[in-house]
Amino acid sequence: MLGHYSLADVLVFIAYALLLFGSGWVFNRRSQSTQDYFLGGNKMPMWVVAISVLATSQSAATFLGGPDQGYRGDLTYLATNLGAFIAVAFVAVFLIPKFYQQRVFTVYELLEQRFGERSKREAGLMYLFGRIFASGARLYMAALAVAMILFGNIEASSVITATLILAAVGLVYTVYGGIRTVIYSDVLQACVYIGAALAVIYVLYSAIPLSFAELLEVLRHPAPDASSKLRLIDTSVDFSSAGVFNLWSVLTGFVLLNIAAFGLDQDMTQRVLTCKDAKEGSKALLLSVVMVIPVMLLFIIIGLLLYVFYQRPDVMASAAGDAPVPTFAGEAVTIFMYYVLTEIPAGVKGLVTVGIIAAALSTLNSGLNSMSSVLIQDIYRPWQQRKGRQHSDQHYVRAGQFGMAVVATGLALMACLCYYWQQYTDTPLLQFALSVMVFSYSGLLGVYFVTLFTQRGNRYSVTAALVVGFLVPLLMQPYTQALLLPEHWQMSIGFTWQLVIGTFISTLICWAGKPHHATLKQDNYAR
């Protein structure tokens, strides 16, 4: 265990640990109200929030998924940012101003005014359920890396142990500081893992005996009859899981995915709500999307270089001399960590390892605070108020801390499940991280489209839309089709198209509910 690390690496680990807990102590010194704990007192600087959103949307999924995408595929994932820009414009115009006007703690409070408290609670529960899937998947990816670091393999026992370690460390670091600690630590973690990526690119590029022009030529023609690994736009029409990054998918499914991620997912929207006003929040969101492009490119470049390093022995032979040519015969999901542990020099290996841990903690910290805020503000506090119980702000802060412990347990369990899920489907890591969001996003998108653009719907149609929005993508999963359909009826449907279909159906179901103006009054009266 840890035998492949030198003294220089250990010193890097110690420096990072001191930086991590020192920053945590600085951010945690002041006492906090619920406004501070969940919204940072609406005083967070725009640029800090933008980096935090960047770190939240990338983190562990990018650190391992980016190299995996570059190694197996090409640059088409970068084109998904076209959908992100369209989505950010939508969120900035239609959602963020409403959130600030209503001074909400969570995005689901907006539904309370149209459909009653029950709809807010159910939307919050759907978010929690979906976020357990999404953040659990990211925790699983981080655990893969930590398992390789600690045990040198990704066997089930190793990944489960790594998951428990990450969940415990993330909980201890996050539980006392609230959203302010999460945001500032996100900035710190982002700087660490971007620096680590740059170090890997430098070392890896130096090991490949090609000029820049020659390297580009190799990537344009990676193998006979193989498509260029530098392809950026894919205009093919493909509705299967192999076509999720084509242009038509980007302009439909990825637009919906990003509207949900930036506007309806408390995990990222909570950061935007910590700015002083809607204008600053919108700027932070746009800046984060702009910054995603170069950061994502760094990690995909690592994968492209790893492809040349391991899959083009004809290129590497000239640099090897009498030494053996680098080879890799393991699982593709471990390619980046395999390189880190076997090829990177001392000191840099420690930095990259720290970068992986930073990405993992950034993923975990954000999920813990946002999910706890929904548990307390949308479920626990209203329940206490219905019972006529009055509590101080400190009571709800302590409840939020307890909620984080509950959430950490749920995420750890989901991460363990994701190990078997991803291994069974053999889905590339980036696709797996994105696809698990579809289950909760379909229903939420349908409900919010009806809320924003029509006067229809009621609390019953909201419930039906949320449930159907979950079931439709579930029925399109390969393992579900294998259980329910004969083989010749089964088909591969990409997660972006699952989202399009699920959102369309859930929108129709929510819209079909006739406006029941008495529902809200009756709902509130009953409480």
C-alpha positions in Angstrom: 0.0 0.0 0.0 1.4 3.4 -1.1 4.7 1.7 -1.8 5.0 3.4 -5.2 5.3 6.9 -3.6 8.6 8.5 -2.7 9.5 11.0 0.1 8.9 13.9 -2.3 5.4 12.6 -2.9 4.7 12.3 0.9 5.9 15.9 1.4 3.4 17.0 -1.2 0.6 15.1 0.6 1.5 16.7 3.9 1.6 20.2 2.4 -1.9 19.6 0.8 -3.3 18.3 4.1 -2.1 21.4 5.9 -3.5 23.7 3.2 -6.8 21.8 3.3 -7.5 21.9 7.0 -5.9 25.3 7.4 -8.3 26.8 4.9 -11.2 25.0 6.5 -10.3 26.5 9.9 -10.1 30.0 8.3 -13.5 29.7 6.6 -15.2 28.2 9.7 -14.3 30.8 12.3 -17.5 32.9 12.3 -20.8 31.8 13.7 -23.6 31.3 11.1 -27.3 31.8 10.6 -29.2 29.6 8.1 -28.8 32.5 5.6 -25.0 32.2 6.1 -24.9 28.5 6.2 -27.0 27.8 3.1 -26.6 31.0 1.0 -23.4 32.6 2.3 -25.3 35.7 3.3 -25.6 36.6 -0.4 -22.1 38.1 -0.3 -20.0 35.7 -2.3 -17.9 37.4 -5.1 -19.0 36.6 -8.6 -15.7 35.2 -9.8 -15.4 32.9 -6.8 -18.9 31.5 -7.4 -18.0 31.0 -11.1 -15.0 28.9 -10.2 -17.1 26.9 -7.6 -19.7 26.1 -10.3 -16.8 25.1 -12.6 -15.4 22.8 -9.9 -18.8 21.3 -9.1 -19.7 20.6 -12.7 -16.3 19.0 -13.5 -14.4 17.6 -10.5 -13.9 13.8 -10.3 -15.9 13.1 -13.4 -13.5 15.2 -15.4 -10.3 14.1 -13.8 -10.9 10.4 -14.7 -13.7 10.8 -17.4 -11.8 13.3 -19.5 -8.7 11.1 -20.0 -11.0 8.1 -20.6 -12.9 10.0 -23.3 -9.7 11.2 -25.0 -8.2 7.7 -24.9 -11.3 5.9 -26.2 -12.8 8.7 -28.4 -12.1 12.2 -29.7 -12.8 15.9 -29.0 -16.6 15.8 -29.7 -17.4 16.1 -26.0 -16.2 19.7 -26.2 -19.0 20.5 -28.6 -21.5 19.9 -25.8 -20.6 23.4 -24.6 -22.7 24.8 -27.4 -25.7 23.3 -25.5 -24.4 24.7 -22.3 -24.3 28.3 -23.6 -27.9 28.0 -24.9 -29.0 26.6 -21.5 -27.2 29.3 -19.5 -29.0 32.0 -21.6 -32.3 30.3 -20.8 -31.6 30.0 -17.0 -30.3 33.6 -16.8 -33.5 35.0 -18.4 -36.2 32.7 -17.0 -35.1 31.2 -13.7 -32.4 33.2 -11.9 -34.4 36.4 -11.7 -37.4 34.5 -10.3 -35.2 32.9 -7.6 -33.9 36.2 -6.5 -37.3 37.9 -6.6 -38.7 35.3 -4.3 -35.6 35.2 -2.1 -35.6 31.4 -2.0 -33.2 29.1 -0.2 -33.8 26.3 -2.7 -35.0 26.3 -6.3 -38.0 24.2 -5.5 -39.6 26.8 -3.4 -40.7 28.4 -6.7 -43.2 25.6 -7.1 -44.9 26.2 -3.8 -46.5 29.5 -5.0 -48.1 27.7 -7.9 -49.0 24.3 -6.7 -48.6 24.3 -2.9 -46.1 23.0 -0.4 -46.6 19.4 -1.4 -45.3 20.0 -4.9 -42.2 21.8 -3.5 -41.6 18.9 -1.2 -42.0 16.3 -3.9 -39.7 18.2 -6.3 -37.1 18.4 -3.5 -37.4 14.7 -2.9 -37.0 14.0 -6.7 -33.9 16.2 -6.7 -32.5 14.3 -3.6 -33.2 11.0 -5.3 -31.5 12.1 -8.6 -28.6 13.8 -6.8 -27.9 10.6 -4.9 -27.5 8.9 -8.3 -25.4 11.7 -9.8 -23.1 12.5 -6.8 -22.9 8.9 -6.0 -21.6 8.2 -9.5 -19.0 10.9 -9.1 -18.0 9.6 -5.7 -17.6 6.2 -7.3 -15.2 7.6 -9.9 -13.1 9.3 -7.3 -13.1 6.0 -5.3 -11.7 4.2 -8.4 -8.7 6.6 -8.3 -8.2 6.3 -4.6 -8.5 2.5 -4.7 -5.7 2.5 -7.3 -3.6 4.7 -5.1 -4.1 2.7 -1.9 -4.4 -0.9 -3.3 -3.2 -0.8 -6.9 -6.5 -2.4 -8.2 -10.2 -1.7 -8.6 -11.6 -4.8 -7.0 -14.9 -4.4 -5.2 -13.4 -4.4 -1.7 -10.8 -1.8 -2.6 -13.3 0.6 -4.2 -15.8 0.2 -1.3 -13.0 0.9 1.2 -11.9 4.0 -0.8 -15.5 5.2 -0.9 -15.9 5.1 2.8 -12.6 6.9 3.3 -13.6 9.7 0.9 -17.1 10.0 2.4 -15.7 10.4 5.9 -13.0 13.0 5.0 -15.5 15.0 2.9 -18.0 15.0 5.7 -15.6 16.1 8.4 -14.3 19.0 6.2 -17.7 20.2 5.1 -20.1 19.7 8.0 -19.1 22.8 10.1 -18.5 25.5 7.5 -21.7 25.7 5.3 -21.8 26.9 1.7 -19.1 29.5 2.2 -16.6 26.8 3.1 -17.7 24.7 0.2 -17.3 27.5 -2.3 -13.9 28.7 -1.2 -12.7 25.1 -0.9 -13.9 24.5 -4.5 -11.7 27.4 -5.6 -8.7 25.8 -3.8 -9.5 22.3 -5.2 -9.9 23.6 -8.7 -6.5 25.3 -8.7 -4.9 22.1 -7.4 -6.4 19.7 -9.9 -5.9 22.1 -12.9 -2.3 22.5 -11.9 -2.0 18.7 -11.7 -3.5 18.3 -15.2 -0.9 20.8 -16.6 1.9 18.8 -14.9 0.7 15.5 -16.4 0.5 17.0 -19.9 4.0 18.4 -19.6 5.5 15.1 -18.5 3.5 13.0 -21.0 4.2 15.2 -23.9 7.9 15.2 -23.1 7.9 11.4 -23.2 6.5 11.2 -26.7 9.2 11.5 -29.4 7.3 13.6 -31.8 7.1 17.3 -32.7 3.8 19.0 -32.2 3.0 18.8 -35.9 3.9 15.1 -36.0 1.7 14.5 -33.0 -1.2 16.1 -34.6 -0.8 14.0 -37.7 -0.7 10.8 -35.6 -3.9 11.9 -33.9 -5.6 12.7 -37.2 -4.8 9.2 -38.5 -4.6 7.0 -35.3 -5.1 3.7 -37.1 -6.1 2.4 -40.6 -9.8 3.2 -41.3 -10.2 4.9 -37.9 -11.7 8.4 -37.6 -9.6 11.3 -36.5 -9.2 11.7 -32.8 -9.2 15.5 -33.3 -12.8 15.5 -34.6 -14.7 18.3 -32.9 -18.1 18.2 -34.5 -20.0 15.0 -35.3 -22.9 15.6 -37.7 -23.9 12.0 -38.0 -27.5 11.1 -37.1 -27.3 8.4 -34.4 -29.8 8.0 -31.6 -27.9 5.2 -29.9 -25.5 5.5 -26.9 -22.6 5.8 -29.5 -24.1 9.1 -30.8 -24.7 11.1 -27.6 -22.0 13.6 -28.6 -23.2 14.4 -32.1 -24.4 17.8 -33.1 -28.2 17.0 -33.0 -27.8 15.5 -29.5 -25.9 18.6 -28.4 -28.6 21.0 -29.6 -31.4 19.0 -27.9 -30.5 16.7 -25.1 -27.5 18.6 -23.9 -29.5 21.9 -23.9 -32.1 20.2 -21.6 -29.4 18.6 -19.5 -27.7 21.9 -18.9 -30.9 23.8 -18.2 -31.6 21.2 -15.5 -28.0 21.3 -14.2 -27.7 25.1 -14.0 -31.2 26.0 -13.1 -33.0 23.2 -11.5 -30.3 21.3 -9.7 -29.7 22.7 -6.2 -26.2 21.4 -6.3 -25.1 24.1 -8.7 -27.9 26.6 -8.5 -27.2 27.1 -4.7 -23.9 28.6 -5.6 -25.5 31.1 -8.0 -27.9 32.1 -5.2 -25.0 33.2 -3.0 -24.3 36.2 -5.2 -25.7 39.6 -4.2 -28.3 39.8 -7.0 -29.6 38.0 -10.1 -27.3 39.9 -12.4 -24.1 38.8 -10.6 -25.5 35.3 -10.4 -26.0 35.2 -14.2 -22.5 36.5 -14.8 -21.1 33.8 -12.6 -23.0 31.1 -14.4 -21.8 32.4 -17.9 -18.2 32.7 -16.7 -18.2 29.2 -15.4 -19.3 27.8 -18.8 -16.6 29.8 -20.5 -14.0 28.4 -18.1 -15.2 24.8 -18.6 -14.0 24.6 -22.2 -10.2 25.0 -21.6 -10.4 22.9 -18.4 -12.2 20.1 -20.1 -9.8 20.3 -23.0 -6.8 19.8 -20.7 -8.2 16.4 -19.5 -9.2 15.2 -22.9 -5.7 16.1 -24.2 -4.3 13.8 -21.4 -6.4 11.0 -22.9 -5.2 11.7 -26.4 -1.6 11.6 -25.3 -2.2 8.4 -23.4 -3.5 6.9 -26.6 -0.3 7.7 -28.4 1.8 6.6 -25.4 0.2 3.1 -25.0 -1.5 2.3 -28.3 1.1 3.5 -30.8 4.2 1.3 -30.0 5.6 2.2 -33.5 5.8 5.8 -32.2 7.1 5.1 -28.7 9.7 2.5 -29.9 12.1 5.2 -31.0 12.1 6.8 -27.5 12.4 3.5 -25.6 15.8 2.6 -26.8 16.7 -0.7 -25.0 13.9 -0.2 -22.5 10.5 -2.0 -23.1 7.9 0.0 -25.0 5.1 1.2 -22.7 2.1 -1.1 -22.7 -1.3 -1.2 -21.1 -3.7 -4.1 -21.1 -6.0 -3.3 -18.2 -9.5 -1.8 -18.0 -9.9 1.5 -19.9 -11.3 3.2 -16.8 -8.0 2.8 -15.0 -5.8 4.1 -17.8 -5.0 7.5 -16.3 -4.3 6.1 -12.8 -2.2 3.3 -14.3 0.0 6.0 -16.0 0.2 8.1 -12.8 1.3 5.2 -10.6 3.8 3.6 -13.1 5.3 6.3 -15.2 5.1 9.8 -13.6 8.3 10.9 -11.7 8.4 11.4 -8.0 6.9 14.7 -6.7 4.7 15.1 -9.8 3.1 11.8 -8.9 2.2 13.2 -5.5 0.8 16.4 -7.0 -1.4 14.5 -9.4 -2.6 12.3 -6.6 -3.5 15.3 -4.6 -5.3 16.7 -7.6 -7.4 13.6 -7.8 -8.3 13.8 -4.1 -9.1 17.6 -4.6 -11.4 16.7 -7.4 -13.1 14.0 -5.3 -13.6 16.3 -2.3 -15.0 19.1 -4.5 -17.6 16.6 -5.8 -18.5 15.4 -2.4 -18.5 18.8 -0.6 -21.0 20.4 -3.0 -23.4 17.5 -2.9 -23.4 17.3 0.9 -24.3 21.0 1.4 -26.9 21.3 -1.4 -28.7 18.1 -0.5 -28.7 19.1 3.2 -30.2 22.5 2.3 -33.1 20.8 0.5 -33.6 18.3 3.4 -33.8 21.1 5.9 -35.4 24.0 4.1 -37.9 22.1 1.9 -38.8 19.2 4.1 -37.7 19.4 7.8 -38.4 23.1 8.5 -41.9 23.1 7.0 -42.7 20.0 8.9 -41.6 21.6 12.2 -43.7 24.7 11.3 -46.8 22.6 10.6 -46.4 21.1 14.1 -46.3 24.6 15.5 -42.7 24.2 16.7 -40.5 27.3 16.7 -36.8 26.8 16.6 -33.8 29.2 16.4 -31.5 29.5 13.4 -28.9 27.5 15.2 -31.2 24.6 15.5 -31.6 24.4 11.8 -27.9 24.8 11.3 -27.3 21.8 13.5 -30.1 20.0 11.7 -28.2 20.8 8.4 -25.1 19.3 9.8 -26.9 16.1 10.8 -28.5 16.1 7.3 -25.0 16.1 5.8 -24.2 12.9 7.7 -27.3 11.3 6.4 -26.5 12.4 2.8 -22.9 11.2 3.1 -24.2 7.7 4.0 -26.6 7.7 1.1 -23.9 8.8 -1.4 -21.5 6.1 -0.1 -24.1 3.4 -0.6 -24.9 4.7 -4.1 -21.2 4.8 -5.0 -20.9 1.2 -4.1 -23.9 0.4 -6.3 -22.4 2.4 -9.2 -19.3 0.1 -9.1 -21.5 -2.8 -10.2 -23.7 -0.7 -12.5 -20.8 0.8 -14.5 -18.8 -2.4 -14.6 -21.9 -4.3 -15.9 -22.7 -1.8 -18.6 -19.1 -0.9 -19.5 -20.1 2.7 -20.1 -17.3 5.2 -20.6 -17.0 7.3 -17.4 -18.1 10.6 -18.8 -21.2 9.1 -20.3 -22.0 7.2 -17.1 -21.6 10.4 -15.0 -24.0 12.3 -17.3 -26.5 9.6 -17.9 -27.4 9.0 -14.3 -28.8 12.6 -14.1 -31.6 11.8 -16.6 -33.7 10.0 -14.0 -34.6 13.1 -12.0 -34.0 15.8 -14.6 -36.8 14.6 -17.0 -39.6 15.1 -14.5 -38.2 18.4 -13.1 -37.8 19.9 -16.6 -41.4 19.0 -17.5 -42.8 20.5 -14.3 -40.8 23.7 -14.6 -41.6 24.2 -18.3 -45.3 24.1 -17.5 -44.8 26.4 -14.4 -42.8 29.0 -16.4 -44.8 29.1 -19.7 -48.4 28.1 -19.0 -51.1 28.6 -16.4 -52.0 24.9 -16.4 -51.1 22.0 -14.1 -52.0 21.2 -10.5 -50.3 19.4 -7.6 -51.6 16.0 -8.9 -50.2 16.5 -12.4 -46.9 17.6 -10.9 -46.7 14.4 -8.9 -47.5 12.3 -12.0 -45.0 14.2 -14.2 -42.2 13.7 -11.6 -42.9 9.9 -11.4 -43.3 9.4 -15.1 -40.2 11.5 -15.8 -38.2 8.9 -13.7 -39.9 5.8 -15.2 -39.5 6.7 -18.9 -35.7 6.7 -18.9 -35.7 3.7 -16.6 -37.7 1.7 -19.2 -35.2 2.7 -21.9 -32.2 1.2 -20.0 -30.6 -1.8 -21.6 -31.0 -4.0 -18.5 -34.7 -3.0 -18.2 -35.4 -3.8 -21.9 -33.6 -7.1 -21.4 -36.1 -8.0 -18.7 -39.3 -6.8 -20.4 -38.8 -7.1 -24.2 -37.8 -9.9 -26.6 -34.3 -9.4 -28.0 -35.4 -8.2 -31.5 -37.4 -5.3 -29.9 -34.6 -4.1 -27.8 -32.7 -0.9 -28.9 -29.9 1.3 -27.8 -31.1 4.8 -26.9 -28.5 7.5 -25.9 -29.1 9.2 -22.6 -29.6 12.6 -24.3 -32.5 11.2 -26.3 -33.9 9.5 -23.2 -33.9 12.9 -21.6 -35.7 14.5 -24.6 -38.4 11.8 -24.6 -38.8 11.8 -20.9 -39.0 15.6 -20.7 -41.6 15.7 -23.5 -43.8 13.1 -21.9 -43.6 14.6 -18.4 -44.3 18.1 -19.8 -47.5 16.8 -21.5 -48.6 15.0 -18.3 -48.0 18.1 -16.1 -49.8 20.3 -18.7 -52.7 18.0 -18.9 -53.7 18.8 -15.3 -56.4 21.5 -15.2 -55.6 24.5 -13.1 -57.2 24.0 -9.7 -57.0 27.4 -8.1 -58.5 26.1 -4.9 -55.8 23.5 -4.6 -53.2 25.9 -3.2 -55.6 27.4 -0.7 -56.8 24.0 0.5 -53.3 22.7 0.7 -52.1 25.6 2.8 -55.3 25.6 4.9 -54.8 21.9 5.7 -51.4 22.8 7.0 
